Amino acid sequence: MTVHQSRIRTFSIVLFIEIAVFISLIWYNRYDIGFIFIVLCLFSILLGYYSSTVKLLSTKDTRFVPEIIRKKEDLGDGHTAIVYFTHGEPEDYNPIGWINQFREFDQQKIKFIPFLVRPLFLYMLRKKYIHVGTSYHKKMHTQMLKSLEDSYRKEGDNKTKFYLSFLEDEPRPDAAVINALNDGASRIILSEVFLTISNHTAEGKELIEKLNLGEYSVPIYFTGPLWDSRILQKMFVTRVNNNLGNADKKEVGVLLVGHGQPKEWDTNWPTETAHEIKFREDVLDLFVRDGYDRQNLNLAWMEFRDPCPSEAIKKLIKNGVKKIFYFSAAISADSIHSMCDVPELIAKAEIPNDIEIINLGAWNDDPLVIKAIKEKIDRIK
């Protein structure tokens, strides 16, 4: 259920052999042995499932973290290091990110998926990877970091160094900070390419704080996420306008799909939901100012909250819109969510053929996204 897709065939062969043995016993009228075999199989399945679940969820995070080789009295060479920190998603199926998330929730006593159901969750994750083939999340963020660096180079800044880091991929944020430290940085700015303050941003800070870098006299600053960025909010309006064609703004629908979290989590991380709502409402206000009809602008949630995307789309259709644009509004770069989850949820609305629906995706390497990230950094830099 949870092995890498390249190993599915091996495990399927083992299962086929077990089924073949059972059928052969029945074929030769060995019902007594067959019954015992069934009982043993059921017992072994239950025991195997439990033990495999324990083993799987005990998997250690083996991502590489380098050693600090810089001496504590070394003040650095005066340059600033920008550590671009974002969620991350492996190009291929790898459950370690979610396994770490399960552990974190267990430690914080946050209710999530029951222990024995977690392999089913990871099975669905693997299924999505098989469906899309690969995730372009890392490649897109690599491209975005290059665009960010280019924007500084065009301004004549040839000293600042840039490092990519991910919460759920290689390299980790603590590894990137160590690399910056070893490269002689005199100050480090962590560019938090997230939409909200959440357990994700907190986990990144925790990984860095565990390094205990206080004795190195290298200040570390955090930009904060982008929920209050007016530049990022304007990106949504600009992108729709660029794809509007000959459509009348009054007959165009726009749907901003947020990520969403269980309401129980709001006790620990209320900013996650509050920031998602405030950010998208501010975006809709900009659409209204730009000439769009407020009744044709809507919000939805990918999971855990209502309305779901299909219900929000149906509402826009009832309003008589001719064209609908939708965004994965909380996703920074192409991912399983924006490539698979959100489009599948939208498709459930059974959209009439005479209504054009356009997926404008995640933020990606949009010039305004890069400008928004840079603005956050420049406030500190």
N, C-alpha and C positions, 0 to 999 in steps of 0.2 A: 504493500500500500504506500509506502513512503520511500522506497529505494529510488535511486536515480533511474531515469527512464532507460538508460543503457543496460540496466541489470534486470529489467522487468521480465525479459524472455527466460532467463535462468530460473527465476522463482516460479514462473508459469509452468515450466517443464516439471519441476518438483511436484506442483499441485496436480498436474496431469497424471503423473505416475501414481499418486495416491488414489485418484479417482479410478484409474485403470485397475488397480489392485482390488478395490471394492467391487467394481463391476464383475471382475473375473470370479470373485468369491460367490457372488449371487448367481452367475452363469452356471457354476458347477454345483449349485444347490447347497452351498455351505452357509446356510442362513445363520447357524449358531456362531460360526467364526465371523460372519459378516456383521452380526449384531455387536459382537465384542469389538470388532474393528471400528464400527460406527462410534461406540462409546469412547474407545481410545482416541479416535480422531477428534471428537468433540472436546474431550478433556485436553488433548494436546493443543488444539486450536485456542482454547481459552487460556491455558497456561502460557502458550507461546505468545499470544497477543499481549498478555499482561507483561511478561518478561521483556518482550521486544519493545513495548511502550516505555518501560523503565529505562532500558538501555538507550533507546532513541532520545528520550528527554534528558538523559544524563550526558549527552554528547558535549564535549568541551569545545570552546571557541579557540580554534588553533590559528586564527589570523595572526600574522607576524607583527610583533612590536619590537623595534630596534632598541639597542642599549644606548643610554646617554653617555657620550664620550667627551662632551664638553666639560671643561673644568669650571667649578663654581665661581671662581674669581674672574672668569672671562666675561667681559662686558659686551662682547660681540663687536661686529664691524660697523654698526650703525644703521644697518638696513632694516626695513620692516618686512615681516612675513605675513602673508594673507593665507590663512587656512580656510579653504572653501569647504564648508561642512553641510552635508545634506543627508537625507534619509538613506538612499542607496537601495539597489535591488540587483542581485546577481544576474548576469546574462543568462545563465542556465539554472535549473532547479537546484537549490541548496537551502535546506530548512533551518540552518543555524541561526539566522536572524530571528525567526519566530520562536525558536527554542529559547533564545536569550530573552525574548519578550515574555514568554511563559514564566520563566524564572523570576523576572523582575516583578510581574504581577503577583506571583506567589509570595515573594518577599514583602511586598507592600499590602498583601491581603486584599488585592483587588480581584473581584470575581470576574472570571472570563470563561473560557471553555473548560469543562470538566476534564480531569486528568485522562481518563480512558477514552475520551472522545477526540483528543488532540491529534492522534494519527489520522483520523478522518478529515480533519481540517487540513493537515499537510498533504493528504491524498488529493484533496480538491485543489490545493496550490499547485501540485505537480501536474494535475490535469490541465490547468490553465496554461502552464508552460508548454505542454505538449500541443495545446491548441494554437498558441501564438508563435511557437517555434523558438523564439528567443526574446529577451527583453532588451530594448535599446536605451534603457535608463542610464546606464553607466557611460555609454558612448555619447549620449546627449549632454550629460553633465561635463564630460571631458571637453566637449565642444564649447559649452557655455563658459567654462573656466578659461579656455583659450581666448574667447571673445572678451572676457573681463580683463585678462592680461593685456590684450591688444589695445584696449581702451586706455590703459595707463601708459603703454609705450607710445601711443600717439600723442600723449600730453608731455612726452619727454621724460617720463619716469622710467629709468632703466635699472634702478636699484631694487625696487620692491620685488620680492620673490613670492611665487604662488604655489600652493600645495592643495591637492584634491584629497578629500576624506569622506568616508561614508559611515553611517551608523550600522548598516547591515551588509557591508561589502568591504573589499580591500581598497585602500588602506583605512584603518580605523582613525578617528580624530586624534587619539593620544599618540598613535604612530606618526601622524603627520606633524604634530607639535614637536615631537622628539627630533624628527628630521629637520625641522626649521631651527630648532635649538642647536643641533649639531652643525648646521650650516652657518652659524654665527649671527643669527637674528638678534637685534637689540630690543625689539618689541614684536609681539605676535597679536594679530587680530583674527579672531574666529568669525568668519562670515557665515551666519546661520541662514542657510537657504531653505528655510521652512516658512510656512504661512503663519503658524501659531506657536505660542508658548505651550508646550505639552510635555508628556513624559519622554518624548524623543529628544527634545532640546535639553531636558534635564539629564538624560542619560549621557549625552555627549559631554556636558559639563562635569558630570561625575567621573567619567573616564579620565578627563584631563586633571581634575583635582586629585585623583589618586596618584598622580605622578609626583606630587609634593615638590613643586618647582620653586617654592618660595626662596630658597637659598641661592638661586641663580640670578636674581636681580633682573629678570626679564619680565616686564609686565605683559599680562595676557588680557585682551579686551574681547568682549562679545558684542556683536552688532545688534543682537535681537532679531527675531523673525520679521516677516514682511507684511503682516496683517494691516499695518497702518501706512503703508507706502502708497501715496497718491499716484506716483508714476506707474506702479504695477497695476493699480486700479484702472488707470487710463488705457493700459494695454488692451483690455478686453473690448473697449469701445472702438479703439483704433483698428483692431483685428476684424471686428464685425464690419466696420465701414469699408475696409479694404476688400471684403468679400461680398459686399452688398449687391453689386451689379446694378441693375435697373429697378430693384425692388423699392417699394415705398416703405420708409421707416415705420409708418403707422400700421403697416400690414406685416411687420416682421416680429417674430417671437425670439426671445433670448432666454436660455435656461442655464443657470450656474449650478452645477452639481458639486456639492461639498462632500467631504469624506464621511464625517459623522463618527460618533463614539457612543457606547451605551450610556444611558442617563445616569447609571450608578457611578460611572467614572467621573462625572461632573463634580462629585464631592472632593476628589483628589486633584482633578485638573479642570476646573471650571473655565479657564482661559481657552482651552482647546475649542469648546463649543462657542463661547462668547466671541472669540476672535473670528472664527469661520463665519458666523452670522453677521457681525459688524462689517467685516471686509466686503462680503457679497452685497449687503444692503447699500454700502457706499458706492459699489460698482453700479448697481441698478440706478442710483440717484444720478450718476454721471450719464447713463443712457437716456434718462428722462430729459436732462438738460440738453442733450444732443438731438432731441426731437423724436425719441421713441415713445410709444404709448405705454404707460405704466402697467396697464392691465395685461399687456403682452410680455411682461418681464416676470420671470418666476425663479424660485429657488427650489432645490431638491437635495436629497441626501443619498449617497451611494449605499449606505447601510446604517442600521441601528435606529434611524429616525425617519419620520414622515414629513413631507410626502416623498415617495420614491420617484425616480425619474419618469417612469411610464405614466404615473398619475399626473405629474406636472405637465408632461407633454400633451396628454389628453385635454387638459384645461386650456392650453394654448390653442389646440385645434378647435375647440368649441368657440373660441373667441374669433375664429375666422381668419387666422393668419395664413399667409401664402408661403412663407419661408421661415424656418426655425434654425437658429444657431445654438449649439450647446458646447459647454466647456467642462472639462474636469478641473474645476476652479481651484482646488486645493493641492493639485499635483504639480510639482516643479518641473518634471521632465517625463517623457514617455515611459510608461510602466505597464504592468499587468492591469492595474486599475483603469488607466486611460485607454489602453489598447484592447482590453477584453471586457472587464466588468461593466463599465459605464455604457459602452455601446450595446451590450447585450441587454441591459436594463432598459435602455431607450427603445430597443427593437420590440419590446413587449407591448408597446403602445399601439401597435398595428396602425401605422401612419398611412393615410390615404395617398395614392400615387400622385395626386395633383399638388401635394405639399412637399416642397423640397426641404430636406433636413440635412444640415451640414455640421459635422463634428470638427470643432476648432481646437480640440485636444487639450493637452497640458500647456504649461507656460512655454517651455522649450527655449531655444536660442533666439528669442525675440529681442531686438535692440532695446525696447523699453524695459524688458526684464533685466537685461544686463545693466541698464542705466539705474534701475531701482536697486539692484544689489550694490552697485558702485556707490550710490548715494548713501546707503547705510554705512559703508566702510569709510567714506570720506568724512562723515560726521565725527569719526574717531581719529582718523589718520591725520 
